Amino acid sequence: MDHGLALLLSARSIGITIRADGENLALRGNLEAPLAAGAVEAIKANKHVVLNTIRALPGRLRQGQTWLVAAHKQLGEGASRADTETFGDRLDLWDKLDGLIVPRVCPIGPGGCDEQAPVICRSCGEE
Ligand SMILES: [Zn+2]
């Protein structure tokens, strides 16, 4: 996992959401919480890495959904445990990345998520 993603996920795990605001980061949540100070400091020190990670999220999610759709079709009864675990890990990661999209929109685009996909985004899931 890359550094920007690790920072975003750790911030999210303590209730801080981060979105790109032009060349800046907009942080929301309880920034006064005991664990927040260190997380906020790390994020500010790595602002450009975090910004690039946020900007790359929709592309990663589009690619990931394409991969998951194809892999899901191939996962039959003969699937190995390793293949099944890889699929599960990527499914979990996809869901975590989707949770980082702020404000909430479908990362896939105007047509929305692939209905064949084993996982869809929170935005399409709410419709
Ligand atoms: Zn969607």
Residues whose N, C-alpha, C, O or C-beta is under 5 A from the ligand:
A	BS01	ZN	C106 P107 I108 G112 C113 C121 C124
